[in-house]
């Protein structure tokens, strides 16, 4: 029996050049390729703001962290890259590794999207 939560990736385009990629489950060596494939399908040149929603992620390993860094590097200079994270365990990993210096972390998707619209 597999106790792993179902891994899912969904993309949304709320407008104004924003792209939201919502992830659920665990981001690790086995699932990061699906997330990478989704991110590779996005026309990075046209993105004004990329939001990675990790609200439903309860674990991220170094493979997932590396993917976030690689994604930030692909974005055009000046394109904000933000992460939504409400899971304390995942937030601690992001802070401990210093990734909060690469992207802004929000507690909710609404906060992340509204920050760009105002």
Rosetta constraint file for C-alpha pairs under 8 A:
AtomPair CA 4 CA 25 HARMONIC 7.56 0.50
AtomPair CA 4 CA 26 HARMONIC 7.69 0.50
AtomPair CA 5 CA 25 HARMONIC 5.03 0.50
AtomPair CA 5 CA 26 HARMONIC 6.97 0.50
AtomPair CA 6 CA 24 HARMONIC 7.24 0.50
AtomPair CA 6 CA 25 HARMONIC 5.45 0.50
AtomPair CA 7 CA 23 HARMONIC 7.37 0.50
AtomPair CA 7 CA 24 HARMONIC 5.46 0.50
AtomPair CA 7 CA 25 HARMONIC 4.43 0.50
AtomPair CA 7 CA 26 HARMONIC 6.36 0.50
AtomPair CA 7 CA 27 HARMONIC 7.94 0.50
AtomPair CA 7 CA 31 HARMONIC 7.11 0.50
AtomPair CA 8 CA 22 HARMONIC 7.97 0.50
AtomPair CA 8 CA 23 HARMONIC 5.68 0.50
AtomPair CA 8 CA 24 HARMONIC 5.22 0.50
AtomPair CA 8 CA 25 HARMONIC 6.72 0.50
AtomPair CA 9 CA 21 HARMONIC 6.78 0.50
AtomPair CA 9 CA 22 HARMONIC 5.65 0.50
AtomPair CA 9 CA 23 HARMONIC 4.62 0.50
AtomPair CA 9 CA 24 HARMONIC 6.67 0.50
AtomPair CA 9 CA 34 HARMONIC 7.67 0.50
AtomPair CA 9 CA 35 HARMONIC 6.51 0.50
AtomPair CA 9 CA 38 HARMONIC 7.46 0.50
AtomPair CA 10 CA 21 HARMONIC 5.70 0.50
AtomPair CA 10 CA 22 HARMONIC 5.17 0.50
AtomPair CA 10 CA 23 HARMONIC 6.61 0.50
AtomPair CA 11 CA 19 HARMONIC 7.02 0.50
AtomPair CA 11 CA 20 HARMONIC 5.66 0.50
AtomPair CA 11 CA 21 HARMONIC 4.55 0.50
AtomPair CA 11 CA 22 HARMONIC 6.29 0.50
AtomPair CA 11 CA 38 HARMONIC 7.98 0.50
AtomPair CA 12 CA 19 HARMONIC 5.87 0.50
AtomPair CA 12 CA 20 HARMONIC 5.01 0.50
AtomPair CA 12 CA 21 HARMONIC 6.44 0.50
AtomPair CA 12 CA 22 HARMONIC 7.94 0.50
AtomPair CA 13 CA 17 HARMONIC 7.53 0.50
AtomPair CA 13 CA 18 HARMONIC 5.90 0.50
AtomPair CA 13 CA 19 HARMONIC 4.78 0.50
AtomPair CA 13 CA 20 HARMONIC 6.22 0.50
AtomPair CA 14 CA 18 HARMONIC 6.15 0.50
AtomPair CA 14 CA 19 HARMONIC 6.82 0.50
AtomPair CA 14 CA 20 HARMONIC 7.50 0.50
AtomPair CA 15 CA 19 HARMONIC 7.82 0.50
AtomPair CA 16 CA 48 HARMONIC 7.41 0.50
AtomPair CA 16 CA 117 HARMONIC 7.84 0.50
AtomPair CA 17 CA 46 HARMONIC 6.88 0.50
AtomPair CA 17 CA 47 HARMONIC 5.24 0.50
AtomPair CA 17 CA 48 HARMONIC 4.79 0.50
AtomPair CA 17 CA 49 HARMONIC 6.39 0.50
AtomPair CA 18 CA 47 HARMONIC 6.07 0.50
AtomPair CA 18 CA 48 HARMONIC 5.76 0.50
AtomPair CA 18 CA 49 HARMONIC 4.73 0.50
AtomPair CA 18 CA 50 HARMONIC 5.86 0.50
AtomPair CA 18 CA 51 HARMONIC 7.36 0.50
AtomPair CA 18 CA 113 HARMONIC 7.92 0.50
AtomPair CA 19 CA 47 HARMONIC 6.76 0.50
AtomPair CA 19 CA 49 HARMONIC 6.48 0.50
AtomPair CA 19 CA 50 HARMONIC 5.11 0.50
AtomPair CA 19 CA 51 HARMONIC 6.10 0.50
AtomPair CA 20 CA 50 HARMONIC 6.13 0.50
AtomPair CA 20 CA 51 HARMONIC 4.61 0.50
AtomPair CA 20 CA 52 HARMONIC 5.85 0.50
AtomPair CA 20 CA 53 HARMONIC 6.83 0.50
AtomPair CA 21 CA 50 HARMONIC 7.81 0.50
AtomPair CA 21 CA 51 HARMONIC 6.20 0.50
AtomPair CA 21 CA 52 HARMONIC 4.88 0.50
AtomPair CA 21 CA 53 HARMONIC 5.90 0.50
AtomPair CA 22 CA 52 HARMONIC 6.03 0.50
AtomPair CA 22 CA 53 HARMONIC 4.48 0.50
AtomPair CA 22 CA 54 HARMONIC 6.38 0.50
AtomPair CA 22 CA 55 HARMONIC 7.84 0.50
AtomPair CA 23 CA 35 HARMONIC 7.93 0.50
AtomPair CA 23 CA 52 HARMONIC 7.54 0.50
AtomPair CA 23 CA 53 HARMONIC 6.07 0.50
AtomPair CA 23 CA 54 HARMONIC 5.50 0.50
AtomPair CA 23 CA 55 HARMONIC 7.52 0.50
AtomPair CA 23 CA 56 HARMONIC 6.52 0.50
AtomPair CA 23 CA 57 HARMONIC 6.47 0.50
AtomPair CA 24 CA 54 HARMONIC 6.72 0.50
AtomPair CA 24 CA 55 HARMONIC 7.32 0.50
AtomPair CA 24 CA 56 HARMONIC 4.49 0.50
AtomPair CA 24 CA 57 HARMONIC 4.77 0.50
AtomPair CA 24 CA 58 HARMONIC 7.89 0.50
AtomPair CA 25 CA 56 HARMONIC 6.33 0.50
AtomPair CA 25 CA 57 HARMONIC 4.88 0.50
AtomPair CA 25 CA 58 HARMONIC 6.27 0.50
AtomPair CA 25 CA 59 HARMONIC 7.37 0.50
AtomPair CA 26 CA 31 HARMONIC 7.23 0.50
AtomPair CA 26 CA 57 HARMONIC 5.62 0.50
AtomPair CA 26 CA 58 HARMONIC 5.94 0.50
AtomPair CA 26 CA 59 HARMONIC 4.85 0.50
AtomPair CA 26 CA 60 HARMONIC 6.01 0.50
AtomPair CA 27 CA 31 HARMONIC 5.60 0.50
AtomPair CA 27 CA 32 HARMONIC 5.62 0.50
AtomPair CA 27 CA 57 HARMONIC 7.26 0.50
AtomPair CA 27 CA 59 HARMONIC 6.19 0.50
AtomPair CA 27 CA 60 HARMONIC 4.70 0.50
AtomPair CA 27 CA 61 HARMONIC 6.48 0.50
AtomPair CA 27 CA 63 HARMONIC 7.72 0.50
AtomPair CA 27 CA 64 HARMONIC 5.48 0.50
AtomPair CA 28 CA 32 HARMONIC 5.54 0.50
AtomPair CA 28 CA 59 HARMONIC 7.78 0.50
AtomPair CA 28 CA 60 HARMONIC 5.88 0.50
AtomPair CA 28 CA 61 HARMONIC 5.20 0.50
AtomPair CA 28 CA 62 HARMONIC 7.41 0.50
AtomPair CA 28 CA 63 HARMONIC 5.80 0.50
AtomPair CA 28 CA 64 HARMONIC 5.71 0.50
AtomPair CA 29 CA 33 HARMONIC 7.59 0.50
AtomPair CA 29 CA 61 HARMONIC 7.60 0.50
AtomPair CA 29 CA 63 HARMONIC 5.75 0.50
AtomPair CA 29 CA 64 HARMONIC 7.48 0.50
AtomPair CA 31 CA 35 HARMONIC 6.90 0.50
AtomPair CA 32 CA 36 HARMONIC 5.99 0.50
AtomPair CA 32 CA 63 HARMONIC 6.85 0.50
AtomPair CA 32 CA 64 HARMONIC 5.97 0.50
AtomPair CA 32 CA 67 HARMONIC 7.56 0.50
AtomPair CA 33 CA 37 HARMONIC 6.03 0.50
AtomPair CA 34 CA 38 HARMONIC 6.35 0.50
AtomPair CA 35 CA 39 HARMONIC 6.22 0.50
AtomPair CA 36 CA 40 HARMONIC 6.02 0.50
AtomPair CA 36 CA 67 HARMONIC 7.06 0.50
AtomPair CA 37 CA 41 HARMONIC 6.40 0.50
AtomPair CA 38 CA 42 HARMONIC 6.98 0.50
AtomPair CA 39 CA 71 HARMONIC 7.66 0.50
AtomPair CA 43 CA 47 HARMONIC 6.82 0.50
AtomPair CA 44 CA 74 HARMONIC 7.28 0.50
AtomPair CA 44 CA 75 HARMONIC 6.03 0.50
AtomPair CA 44 CA 76 HARMONIC 7.52 0.50
AtomPair CA 45 CA 75 HARMONIC 7.18 0.50
AtomPair CA 45 CA 76 HARMONIC 6.57 0.50
AtomPair CA 47 CA 75 HARMONIC 7.89 0.50
AtomPair CA 47 CA 79 HARMONIC 7.20 0.50
AtomPair CA 48 CA 79 HARMONIC 5.26 0.50
AtomPair CA 48 CA 80 HARMONIC 6.95 0.50
AtomPair CA 49 CA 79 HARMONIC 5.48 0.50
AtomPair CA 49 CA 80 HARMONIC 4.89 0.50
AtomPair CA 49 CA 81 HARMONIC 5.88 0.50
AtomPair CA 49 CA 82 HARMONIC 7.73 0.50
AtomPair CA 49 CA 116 HARMONIC 7.73 0.50
AtomPair CA 50 CA 79 HARMONIC 7.59 0.50
AtomPair CA 50 CA 80 HARMONIC 6.45 0.50
AtomPair CA 50 CA 81 HARMONIC 4.88 0.50
AtomPair CA 50 CA 82 HARMONIC 6.30 0.50
AtomPair CA 51 CA 81 HARMONIC 6.06 0.50
AtomPair CA 51 CA 82 HARMONIC 4.92 0.50
AtomPair CA 51 CA 83 HARMONIC 5.63 0.50
AtomPair CA 51 CA 84 HARMONIC 7.20 0.50
AtomPair CA 51 CA 112 HARMONIC 7.18 0.50
AtomPair CA 51 CA 113 HARMONIC 7.75 0.50
AtomPair CA 52 CA 81 HARMONIC 7.88 0.50
AtomPair CA 52 CA 82 HARMONIC 6.34 0.50
AtomPair CA 52 CA 83 HARMONIC 4.77 0.50
AtomPair CA 52 CA 84 HARMONIC 6.20 0.50
AtomPair CA 53 CA 83 HARMONIC 5.77 0.50
AtomPair CA 53 CA 84 HARMONIC 4.54 0.50
AtomPair CA 53 CA 85 HARMONIC 6.66 0.50
AtomPair CA 53 CA 109 HARMONIC 6.61 0.50
AtomPair CA 54 CA 83 HARMONIC 6.90 0.50
AtomPair CA 54 CA 84 HARMONIC 5.47 0.50
AtomPair CA 54 CA 85 HARMONIC 5.08 0.50
AtomPair CA 54 CA 86 HARMONIC 7.52 0.50
AtomPair CA 55 CA 84 HARMONIC 6.03 0.50
AtomPair CA 55 CA 85 HARMONIC 4.84 0.50
AtomPair CA 55 CA 86 HARMONIC 5.24 0.50
AtomPair CA 55 CA 87 HARMONIC 6.49 0.50
AtomPair CA 55 CA 108 HARMONIC 7.41 0.50
AtomPair CA 56 CA 86 HARMONIC 8.00 0.50
AtomPair CA 56 CA 87 HARMONIC 7.61 0.50
AtomPair CA 57 CA 87 HARMONIC 7.23 0.50
AtomPair CA 57 CA 90 HARMONIC 7.51 0.50
AtomPair CA 58 CA 87 HARMONIC 6.43 0.50
AtomPair CA 58 CA 89 HARMONIC 7.16 0.50
AtomPair CA 58 CA 90 HARMONIC 6.45 0.50
AtomPair CA 59 CA 89 HARMONIC 7.46 0.50
AtomPair CA 59 CA 90 HARMONIC 6.14 0.50
AtomPair CA 60 CA 64 HARMONIC 5.68 0.50
AtomPair CA 60 CA 65 HARMONIC 6.93 0.50
AtomPair CA 60 CA 90 HARMONIC 6.59 0.50
AtomPair CA 61 CA 65 HARMONIC 6.36 0.50
AtomPair CA 62 CA 66 HARMONIC 5.96 0.50
AtomPair CA 63 CA 67 HARMONIC 6.27 0.50
AtomPair CA 64 CA 68 HARMONIC 6.40 0.50
AtomPair CA 65 CA 69 HARMONIC 6.44 0.50
AtomPair CA 65 CA 94 HARMONIC 7.97 0.50
AtomPair CA 66 CA 70 HARMONIC 6.11 0.50
AtomPair CA 67 CA 71 HARMONIC 6.06 0.50
AtomPair CA 68 CA 72 HARMONIC 6.27 0.50
AtomPair CA 69 CA 73 HARMONIC 6.38 0.50
AtomPair CA 69 CA 99 HARMONIC 7.92 0.50
AtomPair CA 69 CA 102 HARMONIC 7.68 0.50
AtomPair CA 70 CA 74 HARMONIC 6.44 0.50
AtomPair CA 71 CA 75 HARMONIC 6.71 0.50
AtomPair CA 72 CA 81 HARMONIC 6.51 0.50
AtomPair CA 72 CA 102 HARMONIC 7.40 0.50
AtomPair CA 72 CA 103 HARMONIC 7.84 0.50
AtomPair CA 75 CA 79 HARMONIC 6.24 0.50
AtomPair CA 75 CA 81 HARMONIC 7.99 0.50
AtomPair CA 80 CA 103 HARMONIC 7.55 0.50
AtomPair CA 81 CA 103 HARMONIC 5.47 0.50
AtomPair CA 81 CA 104 HARMONIC 7.03 0.50
AtomPair CA 82 CA 103 HARMONIC 5.13 0.50
AtomPair CA 82 CA 104 HARMONIC 4.84 0.50
AtomPair CA 82 CA 105 HARMONIC 5.92 0.50
AtomPair CA 82 CA 106 HARMONIC 7.37 0.50
AtomPair CA 82 CA 112 HARMONIC 7.03 0.50
AtomPair CA 83 CA 103 HARMONIC 6.74 0.50
AtomPair CA 83 CA 104 HARMONIC 6.23 0.50
AtomPair CA 83 CA 105 HARMONIC 4.86 0.50
AtomPair CA 83 CA 106 HARMONIC 6.20 0.50
AtomPair CA 83 CA 112 HARMONIC 7.75 0.50
AtomPair CA 84 CA 105 HARMONIC 5.67 0.50
AtomPair CA 84 CA 106 HARMONIC 4.74 0.50
AtomPair CA 84 CA 107 HARMONIC 5.61 0.50
AtomPair CA 84 CA 108 HARMONIC 5.71 0.50
AtomPair CA 84 CA 109 HARMONIC 5.89 0.50
AtomPair CA 84 CA 112 HARMONIC 6.92 0.50
AtomPair CA 85 CA 90 HARMONIC 7.13 0.50
AtomPair CA 85 CA 91 HARMONIC 6.14 0.50
AtomPair CA 85 CA 105 HARMONIC 6.63 0.50
AtomPair CA 85 CA 106 HARMONIC 6.22 0.50
AtomPair CA 85 CA 107 HARMONIC 5.39 0.50
AtomPair CA 85 CA 108 HARMONIC 6.97 0.50
AtomPair CA 86 CA 90 HARMONIC 7.94 0.50
AtomPair CA 86 CA 91 HARMONIC 7.07 0.50
AtomPair CA 86 CA 106 HARMONIC 7.93 0.50
AtomPair CA 86 CA 107 HARMONIC 5.15 0.50
AtomPair CA 86 CA 108 HARMONIC 6.94 0.50
AtomPair CA 87 CA 91 HARMONIC 6.11 0.50
AtomPair CA 88 CA 92 HARMONIC 6.02 0.50
AtomPair CA 89 CA 93 HARMONIC 6.57 0.50
AtomPair CA 90 CA 94 HARMONIC 6.38 0.50
AtomPair CA 91 CA 95 HARMONIC 6.19 0.50
AtomPair CA 92 CA 96 HARMONIC 5.81 0.50
AtomPair CA 93 CA 97 HARMONIC 6.08 0.50
AtomPair CA 94 CA 98 HARMONIC 6.32 0.50
AtomPair CA 94 CA 99 HARMONIC 5.29 0.50
AtomPair CA 94 CA 100 HARMONIC 6.32 0.50
AtomPair CA 95 CA 99 HARMONIC 6.07 0.50
AtomPair CA 95 CA 100 HARMONIC 5.72 0.50
AtomPair CA 98 CA 102 HARMONIC 7.74 0.50
AtomPair CA 99 CA 103 HARMONIC 6.57 0.50
AtomPair CA 100 CA 104 HARMONIC 5.83 0.50
AtomPair CA 100 CA 105 HARMONIC 6.51 0.50
AtomPair CA 106 CA 111 HARMONIC 6.46 0.50
AtomPair CA 106 CA 112 HARMONIC 5.83 0.50
AtomPair CA 107 CA 111 HARMONIC 7.13 0.50
AtomPair CA 107 CA 112 HARMONIC 8.00 0.50
AtomPair CA 108 CA 112 HARMONIC 6.51 0.50
AtomPair CA 109 CA 113 HARMONIC 6.13 0.50
AtomPair CA 110 CA 114 HARMONIC 5.85 0.50
AtomPair CA 111 CA 115 HARMONIC 5.95 0.50
AtomPair CA 112 CA 116 HARMONIC 7.00 0.50
AtomPair CA 113 CA 117 HARMONIC 6.65 0.50
AtomPair CA 114 CA 118 HARMONIC 6.22 0.50
